[in-house]
Amino acid sequence: MGPPKPTPALIAQVRKAALEAYEKNKELYDAADIERIKNEDLLVERYLTREQCDPEATIELISCALRYSKRVGLAQIKESEFSPELLSMVQFQGKDKQGNRTIYIRHKTAKKILKRNSKVRCITPTFKFDRHTECRFSSTQLNKL
């Protein structure tokens, strides 16, 4: 049967709750990220899919991801700020069983780079994934690398 599919009503409910959280604590979130939540159904849909259409868990995940994005400044990062060596450690190869693009991190290259700069650990995969898909990957998951 497969995982539950997000409905337009559920997307609207989660979007409304996320925007209400933003209105209460604007300093915790980046305005560019909030614009994406307002305008991109696919972004909200992916968060819902990740949390199996549980609205409360999805709202918490969005809140955590957007706070993380603001804290590290993901919305302001440009591809030119990364060296080619750094971008080469992240590659896309094929799709998983659900049709999601698969990301690979080259261990040997990553090990050398991450020893020199631990902040890169979270930002590089997130940045490159965002530029090669229609929507951002959950930054909170990459934070644990």
N, CA and C of each residue as an Amber inpcrd file, in Angstrom:
protein
   435
   0.8150000  -1.1920000   0.0000000   0.0000000   0.0000000   0.0000000
   0.8650000   1.2660000   0.0000000   1.9550000   1.2740000   0.7260000
   2.8750000   2.4040000   0.7110000   2.5830000   3.4290000   1.7840000
   3.4590000   4.4160000   1.8650000   3.2870000   5.4650000   2.8760000
   2.1080000   6.3700000   2.5370000   1.5360000   7.0410000   3.5560000
   0.4250000   7.9540000   3.2920000   0.8840000   9.1290000   2.4270000
  -0.0210000   9.6220000   1.6030000   0.2770000  10.7500000   0.7160000
  -0.2670000  12.0360000   1.3290000   0.5460000  13.1010000   1.3310000
   0.0550000  14.3870000   1.8420000  -1.0700000  14.9420000   0.9730000
  -2.1190000  15.4150000   1.5970000  -3.2440000  16.0060000   0.8820000
  -3.0700000  17.5340000   0.8510000  -3.7340000  18.2080000  -0.0670000
  -3.6630000  19.6820000  -0.0820000  -4.1150000  20.2960000   1.2520000
  -5.1270000  19.7100000   1.8810000  -5.6060000  20.2320000   3.1720000
  -4.5410000  20.0810000   4.2540000  -3.8320000  18.9540000   4.2460000
  -2.7740000  18.7210000   5.2290000  -1.5940000  19.6570000   4.9920000
  -1.2590000  19.8680000   3.7340000  -0.1910000  20.8160000   3.3950000
  -0.5550000  22.2080000   3.8890000  -1.7930000  22.6260000   3.6640000
  -2.2600000  23.9400000   4.1130000  -2.2300000  24.0500000   5.6340000
  -2.6170000  22.9890000   6.3300000  -2.6110000  22.9820000   7.8030000
  -1.2000000  23.1480000   8.3460000  -0.2620000  22.3970000   7.7990000
   1.1330000  22.4700000   8.2600000   1.7370000  23.8250000   7.9130000
   1.4630000  24.3110000   6.7130000   1.9770000  25.6260000   6.3010000
   1.4730000  26.7050000   7.2570000   0.1810000  26.6700000   7.5750000
  -0.4090000  27.6740000   8.4780000   0.2700000  27.6260000   9.8490000
   0.4730000  26.4340000  10.3800000   1.1120000  26.2960000  11.6900000
   2.5680000  26.7800000  11.6560000   3.2850000  26.4830000  10.5730000
   4.6730000  26.9290000  10.4480000   4.7510000  28.4530000  10.3790000
   3.8290000  29.0600000   9.6490000   3.8120000  30.5220000   9.5480000
   3.4160000  31.1720000  10.8630000   2.5410000  30.5260000  11.6320000
   2.1870000  31.0380000  12.9610000   3.3950000  30.9890000  13.8950000
   4.1700000  29.9100000  13.8160000   5.3880000  29.8000000  14.6360000
   6.3670000  30.9060000  14.2620000   6.4580000  31.1900000  12.9750000
   7.3320000  32.2740000  12.5110000   6.8790000  33.6230000  13.0720000
   5.5910000  33.8860000  13.0370000   5.0680000  35.1610000  13.5270000
   5.3620000  35.3620000  15.0180000   5.4080000  34.2740000  15.7770000
   5.6820000  34.3620000  17.2190000   7.1510000  34.6160000  17.5100000
   8.0450000  34.1160000  16.6630000   9.4910000  34.2160000  16.9150000
  10.2450000  34.4990000  15.6200000  10.0260000  35.6430000  15.0220000
  10.6240000  35.9710000  13.7320000  12.1560000  35.9240000  13.7460000
  12.7460000  36.2180000  14.8820000  14.2130000  36.2580000  14.9610000
  14.8540000  34.8740000  14.8250000  14.0800000  33.8100000  14.9820000
  14.6230000  32.4500000  14.8880000  14.7100000  31.9250000  13.4600000
  14.0610000  32.6130000  12.5150000  13.9370000  32.0930000  11.1570000
  14.4270000  33.0990000  10.1220000  14.9050000  32.5860000   9.0000000
  15.3360000  33.4120000   7.8800000  14.1210000  33.6860000   6.9900000
  13.9400000  34.9300000   6.5910000  12.7870000  35.3120000   5.7660000
  12.7580000  34.5460000   4.4360000  13.9280000  34.2490000   3.8670000
  13.9730000  33.5060000   2.5950000  13.4060000  32.0940000   2.7710000
  13.7040000  31.4570000   3.8920000  13.1670000  30.1230000   4.1610000
  11.6470000  30.1740000   4.3460000  11.1700000  31.2070000   5.0090000
   9.7340000  31.3580000   5.2350000   9.0140000  31.5800000   3.9050000
   9.6140000  32.3290000   3.0050000   9.0170000  32.5260000   1.6770000
   8.8660000  31.1950000   0.9550000   9.8510000  30.3210000   1.1080000
   9.7640000  29.0060000   0.4750000   8.6220000  28.1860000   1.0830000
   8.4590000  28.2740000   2.3940000   7.3530000  27.5640000   3.0480000
   6.0140000  28.1070000   2.5290000   5.9190000  29.4210000   2.3580000
   4.6840000  30.0460000   1.8630000   4.3610000  29.6230000   0.4360000
   5.3780000  29.5000000  -0.3950000   5.1490000  29.3780000  -1.8360000
   5.3820000  28.0010000  -2.4480000   6.0540000  27.1080000  -1.7640000
   6.4200000  25.8310000  -2.3750000   5.7000000  24.6650000  -1.6940000
   4.6560000  24.1930000  -2.3380000   3.9240000  23.0410000  -1.8150000
   4.8250000  21.8120000  -1.7050000   5.7090000  21.6260000  -2.6730000
   6.5770000  20.4540000  -2.6730000   7.4740000  20.4200000  -1.4340000
   7.9340000  21.5710000  -0.9970000   8.7700000  21.6360000   0.2040000
   8.0010000  21.1070000   1.4110000   6.7970000  21.6250000   1.6170000
   5.9730000  21.1820000   2.7480000   5.5980000  19.7140000   2.5790000
   5.3010000  19.3150000   1.3610000   4.9450000  17.9200000   1.0840000
   6.0830000  16.9700000   1.4450000   7.3100000  17.3600000   1.1420000
   8.4480000  16.4930000   1.4830000   8.6380000  16.3580000   2.9880000
   8.4460000  17.4380000   3.7070000   8.5180000  17.3350000   5.1710000
   7.4130000  16.4060000   5.6870000   6.2070000  16.5440000   5.1520000
   5.0910000  15.6710000   5.5570000   5.4000000  14.2090000   5.2350000
   5.9320000  13.9610000   4.0750000   6.2710000  12.5910000   3.6800000
   7.3070000  12.0120000   4.6240000   8.3000000  12.8170000   4.9770000
   9.3550000  12.3670000   5.8990000   8.7710000  11.9440000   7.2400000
   7.7370000  12.6410000   7.6780000   7.1130000  12.3550000   8.9790000
   5.8200000  11.5570000   8.8310000   5.6460000  10.8940000   7.7030000
   4.4990000  10.0230000   7.4290000   3.1630000  10.7130000   7.6880000
   3.0810000  11.9510000   7.2360000   1.8560000  12.7710000   7.3000000
   1.3620000  13.0600000   8.7140000   2.2580000  13.0400000   9.6840000
   1.9220000  13.4220000  11.0550000   2.1300000  14.9370000  11.1740000
   1.0490000  15.7260000  11.2830000   1.1880000  17.1840000  11.2800000
   2.0650000  17.7340000  12.4070000   1.9060000  17.2180000  13.6230000
   2.6850000  17.7310000  14.7490000   4.1830000  17.4590000  14.5550000
   4.5130000  16.2380000  14.1530000   5.9180000  15.8970000  13.9240000
   6.4910000  16.7090000  12.7620000   5.6810000  16.9400000  11.7410000
   6.1260000  17.7070000  10.5810000   6.4010000  19.1540000  10.9620000
   5.5300000  19.7380000  11.7510000   5.7260000  21.1280000  12.1830000
   7.0010000  21.2460000  13.0080000   7.2450000  20.2770000  13.8760000
   8.4740000  20.2760000  14.6760000   9.7070000  20.1370000  13.7810000
   9.6410000  19.2430000  12.7990000  10.7610000  19.0550000  11.8760000
  11.0290000  20.3280000  11.0790000   9.9880000  20.9710000  10.5710000
  10.1570000  22.2130000   9.8240000  10.7730000  23.2840000  10.7160000
  10.2680000  23.4100000  11.9120000  10.7910000  24.4070000  12.8470000
  12.2770000  24.1840000  13.1180000  12.6540000  22.9490000  13.3940000
  14.0640000  22.6320000  13.6640000  14.9340000  22.8920000  12.4380000
  14.4570000  22.4710000  11.2720000  15.2250000  22.6480000  10.0420000
  15.4120000  24.1320000   9.7150000  14.3620000  24.9290000   9.8930000
  14.4630000  26.3520000   9.5810000  15.3230000  27.1060000  10.5920000
  15.2770000  26.7010000  11.8570000  16.1730000  27.3190000  12.8480000
  17.6240000  26.9850000  12.5360000  17.8740000  25.7430000  12.1570000
  19.2170000  25.3210000  11.7630000  19.6860000  26.1180000  10.5450000
  18.8170000  26.2580000   9.5550000  19.1550000  27.0010000   8.3430000
  19.5440000  28.4390000   8.6730000  18.8000000  29.0740000   9.5650000
  19.1090000  30.4510000   9.9770000  20.4330000  30.4940000  10.7300000
  20.6440000  29.5460000  11.6250000  21.8560000  29.5250000  12.4530000
  23.1180000  29.4170000  11.6030000  23.1090000  28.5870000  10.5680000
  24.3180000  28.4140000   9.7510000  24.2930000  29.2700000   8.4870000
  23.1990000  29.9720000   8.2260000  23.1150000  30.8670000   7.0810000
  23.0040000  30.1630000   5.7400000  22.2680000  29.0600000   5.6720000
  22.1550000  28.2920000   4.4270000  21.5830000  29.1150000   3.2730000
  20.6420000  29.9810000   3.5420000  19.9860000  30.7360000   2.4650000
  20.9450000  31.7150000   1.7770000  21.9940000  32.1190000   2.4670000
  22.9240000  33.0980000   1.9050000  24.1530000  32.4810000   1.2380000
  24.3020000  31.1770000   1.3240000  25.4940000  30.5340000   0.7890000
  25.4090000  30.4430000  -0.7330000  26.5010000  30.7630000  -1.3910000
  26.5960000  30.6790000  -2.8480000  27.5230000  29.5170000  -3.2150000
  27.2650000  28.8940000  -4.3450000  28.0920000  27.7640000  -4.7780000
  29.5540000  28.1680000  -4.9330000  29.8140000  29.4030000  -5.3070000
  31.1910000  29.8730000  -5.4950000  31.9940000  29.8920000  -4.1950000
  31.3310000  29.8040000  -3.0530000  32.0190000  29.8040000  -1.7670000
  32.6560000  28.4470000  -1.4400000  32.3390000  27.4230000  -2.2190000
  32.8780000  26.0900000  -1.9890000  33.9360000  25.7670000  -3.0240000
  35.0070000  25.1380000  -2.5750000  36.0480000  24.7280000  -3.5130000
  35.5390000  23.5400000  -4.3310000  36.0790000  23.3530000  -5.5420000
  35.6850000  22.1940000  -6.3480000  35.9550000  20.8730000  -5.6160000
  37.0420000  20.8370000  -4.8350000  37.3740000  19.6400000  -4.0620000
  36.2460000  19.3100000  -3.0900000  35.7350000  20.3400000  -2.4590000
  34.6670000  20.1640000  -1.4820000  33.3850000  19.6640000  -2.1460000
  33.0130000  20.2710000  -3.2600000  31.7960000  19.8610000  -3.9600000
  31.9280000  18.4700000  -4.5630000  33.1560000  18.0470000  -4.8520000
  33.3570000  16.7270000  -5.4510000  33.1000000  15.5880000  -4.4720000
  33.0620000  15.8790000  -3.1810000  32.8490000  14.7990000  -2.2130000
  31.3930000  14.3270000  -2.1870000  30.4700000  15.1320000  -2.7300000
  29.0530000  14.7820000  -2.7420000  28.6400000  14.4930000  -4.1850000
  28.0730000  13.3090000  -4.4100000  27.6550000  12.9240000  -5.7500000
  26.2600000  12.3130000  -5.7100000  25.5560000  12.4360000  -6.8170000
  24.2440000  11.8220000  -6.9710000  24.3770000  10.6400000  -7.9160000
  23.8250000   9.4950000  -7.5110000  23.8940000   8.3080000  -8.3550000
  22.5940000   7.5240000  -8.2160000  21.7620000   7.5900000  -9.2230000
  20.5540000   6.7770000  -9.2490000  19.4800000   7.2200000  -8.2810000
  18.5370000   6.2970000  -8.0560000  17.3960000   6.5660000  -7.1830000
  17.1640000   5.3690000  -6.2660000  16.5380000   5.6300000  -5.1180000
  16.2010000   4.5490000  -4.2030000  14.8790000   3.9110000  -4.6220000
  14.3730000   2.9780000  -3.8110000  13.1510000   2.2490000  -4.1620000
  11.9190000   3.1400000  -4.2610000  11.9170000   4.2740000  -3.5370000
  10.7860000   5.1900000  -3.6000000  10.9520000   6.2420000  -4.6940000
  12.0470000   6.1820000  -5.4420000  12.2680000   7.1270000  -6.5260000
  13.0040000   8.3930000  -6.1180000  13.4880000   8.4610000  -4.8790000
  14.2430000   9.6230000  -4.4210000  15.6740000   9.5360000  -4.9370000
  16.2590000  10.6740000  -5.2850000  17.6470000  10.6740000  -5.7240000
  18.5340000  10.2340000  -4.5680000  19.5620000   9.4800000  -4.8910000
  20.4640000   8.9450000  -3.8740000  21.7300000   9.7960000  -3.8290000
  22.1130000  10.1940000  -2.6340000  23.3060000  11.0040000  -2.4450000
  24.4220000  10.1290000  -1.8710000  25.6180000  10.2760000  -2.4290000
  26.7920000   9.5550000  -1.9450000  27.8340000  10.5700000  -1.5120000
  28.4660000  10.2900000  -0.3900000  29.5470000  11.1330000   0.0850000
  30.8210000  10.3040000   0.0120000  31.7870000  10.7800000  -0.7640000
  33.0410000  10.0520000  -0.9410000  33.8320000  10.1090000   0.3630000
  33.9470000   8.9760000   1.0230000  34.5310000   8.9030000   2.3560000
  35.9630000   9.4140000   2.4020000  36.7940000   8.9760000   1.4920000
  38.2110000   9.3450000   1.5210000  38.3840000  10.8620000   1.3900000
  37.6840000  11.4550000   0.4480000  37.7550000  12.9110000   0.2520000
  37.1430000  13.6380000   1.4410000  36.0040000  13.1740000   1.8770000
  35.3100000  13.8290000   2.9830000  36.1380000  13.7990000   4.2590000
  36.7880000  12.6950000   4.5240000  37.5750000  12.5510000   5.7490000
  38.6680000  13.6160000   5.8170000  39.3590000  13.8450000   4.7100000
  40.4190000  14.8600000   4.6620000  39.8400000  16.2530000   4.8740000
  38.7480000  16.5520000   4.1800000  38.1580000  17.8880000   4.2380000
  37.5510000  18.1690000   5.6070000  36.8480000  17.2080000   6.1590000
  36.1400000  17.4290000   7.4210000  37.0910000  17.5830000   8.6020000
  38.2740000  17.0150000   8.4890000  39.2650000  17.2170000   9.5520000
  39.6740000  18.6800000   9.6330000  39.6770000  19.3450000   8.4780000
  40.0940000  20.7460000   8.4240000  38.9770000  21.7210000   8.7860000
  37.7410000  21.3800000   8.5040000  36.6470000  22.3210000   8.7210000
  35.3650000  21.5710000   9.0760000  35.0400000  21.5270000  10.3490000
  33.8730000  20.7490000  10.7820000  32.5510000  21.3920000  10.3730000
  32.5070000  22.7150000  10.1380000  31.2550000  23.3570000   9.7290000
  30.8010000  22.8440000   8.3710000  31.7560000  22.4790000   7.5470000
  31.4630000  21.9530000   6.2210000  30.6650000  20.6640000   6.3200000
  30.8100000  19.9420000   7.3960000  30.1530000  18.6540000   7.5920000
  28.6520000  18.7280000   7.3130000  28.0090000  19.7900000   7.7410000
  26.5630000  19.8990000   7.5810000  26.1680000  20.6660000   6.3280000
  26.9190000  21.6760000   5.9930000  26.4920000  22.5970000   4.9480000
  26.6760000  22.0430000   3.5470000  27.7920000  21.4130000   3.2470000
  28.0650000  21.0000000   1.8730000  27.0330000  20.0320000   1.3210000
  26.7150000  18.9170000   1.9920000  25.7010000  18.0250000   1.4210000
  24.3450000  18.7080000   1.2700000  23.9630000  19.5320000   2.2340000
  22.6840000  20.2310000   2.1720000  22.6600000  21.1770000   0.9860000
  23.7160000  21.9540000   0.8290000  23.7850000  22.9310000  -0.2490000
  23.7270000  22.2520000  -1.6150000  24.5490000  21.2350000  -1.8090000
  24.5980000  20.5850000  -3.1130000  23.2880000  19.8620000  -3.4120000
  22.7020000  19.2310000  -2.4180000  21.4380000  18.5280000  -2.6190000
  20.3580000  19.5230000  -3.0300000  20.3250000  20.6790000  -2.3760000
  19.3210000  21.6930000  -2.6810000  19.4490000  22.1840000  -4.1100000
  20.6460000  22.3040000  -4.6080000  20.8570000  22.8310000  -5.9510000
  20.5330000  21.7970000  -7.0370000  20.4230000  20.5230000  -6.6800000
  20.1950000  19.4800000  -7.6720000  18.8420000  18.7870000  -7.5340000
  17.9950000  19.3010000  -6.6800000  16.6470000  18.7650000  -6.5390000
  15.6780000  19.9380000  -6.5230000  14.4070000  19.6450000  -6.5330000
  13.4120000  20.7150000  -6.5320000  13.1870000  21.2890000  -5.1360000
  13.7850000  20.7080000  -4.1310000  13.4300000  21.0710000  -2.7730000
  14.5820000  20.7330000  -1.8410000  14.6710000  21.4160000  -0.7350000
  15.7420000  21.1590000   0.2240000  15.5530000  19.8520000   0.9600000
  16.6690000  19.1970000   1.1910000  16.6770000  18.0110000   2.0360000
  16.6380000  18.4820000   3.4780000  16.1240000  17.7120000   4.3600000
  16.0240000  18.0820000   5.7620000  17.4100000  18.2790000   6.3590000
  17.7340000  19.5060000   6.6590000  19.0500000  19.8460000   7.2030000
  19.3090000  19.1940000   8.5490000  18.2560000  18.9530000   9.3170000
  18.4540000  18.3770000  10.6420000  19.0280000  16.9720000  10.5470000
  18.7030000  16.2570000   9.4820000  19.2510000  14.9280000   9.3270000
  20.7420000  14.9800000   9.0110000  21.1680000  15.9630000   8.2260000
  22.5760000  16.0870000   7.8630000  23.4040000  16.6020000   9.0220000
  22.7760000  17.2750000   9.9650000  23.4810000  17.8170000  11.1140000
  24.1520000  16.7230000  11.9420000  23.6640000  15.4990000  11.8130000
  24.1870000  14.3840000  12.6120000  25.3640000  13.6750000  11.9550000
  25.7990000  14.1110000  10.7700000  26.9280000  13.4580000  10.0900000
  28.2050000  13.6110000  10.8770000
